[in-house]
């Protein structure tokens, strides 16, 4: 199993454990004497999820040494780290409130394994974490070396800025692609040129340039709903696409890509909660180039 897969699966296991611990506490508080068996089962399942998450993170540390180029997947990795940290923190808080040493120990093993693999990844990426001024237990990440390639995904990337890309329209719609919404870890841009061919008797066919053709941009990534982004980010993008108006795309480093149509939103939901809410959403967005000299009447 490769490094990225182990990180994302660890995030899913930790998220499932969070839901089970929350349900365990809810059941126990509602009817303590009659709920002992249910609580015991949920505790066993949640502990198993946490143990699996810790094992996956430990394995990821070993897989990192033989991993290839991780630059295209750094967004997924950072979101996976944040999702595991958020879930483990929630479990530790609930275990402390209910006085459950078994769950607490399992969650601490996850945070320990996360710290180890995160340290190894930071060393690979050239990310240096230093204590934040005037605070205890928090740190500020800075990027050097290879880490400067994705400095926008560290430090304050979990807040409103910096953005990987900004989408805006003449109608006032705005959507920022970043770790707190729907960050993408892959961008594919295709440019086509229309060339017509004419068959000729006993000769090679003749080619004639007809037009500049069109362009498409495809963005793909993963949203972990429990880590703060929420499960409604893709619905917001669908609403923007449904207005059928061109949108302006601007990269996080300031390049204006021009105006495009949002032509498609593809979503795959995984690790569903008991009510059907997804813990993980894999998405793909397709944009088509809007002719700048075309008047949409």
Secondary structure as GFF3:
##gff-version 3
##sequence-region A 1 297
A	DSSP	alpha_helix	3	30	.	.	.	ID=ss1
A	DSSP	three_ten_helix	33	35	.	.	.	ID=ss2
A	DSSP	alpha_helix	36	64	.	.	.	ID=ss3
A	DSSP	three_ten_helix	71	73	.	.	.	ID=ss4
A	DSSP	alpha_helix	74	98	.	.	.	ID=ss5
A	DSSP	alpha_helix	101	125	.	.	.	ID=ss6
A	DSSP	beta_strand	127	131	.	.	.	ID=ss7
A	DSSP	beta_strand	139	143	.	.	.	ID=ss8
A	DSSP	three_ten_helix	145	153	.	.	.	ID=ss9
A	DSSP	three_ten_helix	155	158	.	.	.	ID=ss10
A	DSSP	beta_strand	165	169	.	.	.	ID=ss11
A	DSSP	beta_strand	174	177	.	.	.	ID=ss12
A	DSSP	beta_strand	184	191	.	.	.	ID=ss13
A	DSSP	beta_strand	194	200	.	.	.	ID=ss14
A	DSSP	beta_strand	203	211	.	.	.	ID=ss15
A	DSSP	beta_strand	215	224	.	.	.	ID=ss16
A	DSSP	three_ten_helix	225	227	.	.	.	ID=ss17
A	DSSP	alpha_helix	233	242	.	.	.	ID=ss18
A	DSSP	beta_strand	247	251	.	.	.	ID=ss19
A	DSSP	beta_strand	256	272	.	.	.	ID=ss20
A	DSSP	beta_strand	278	289	.	.	.	ID=ss21
###
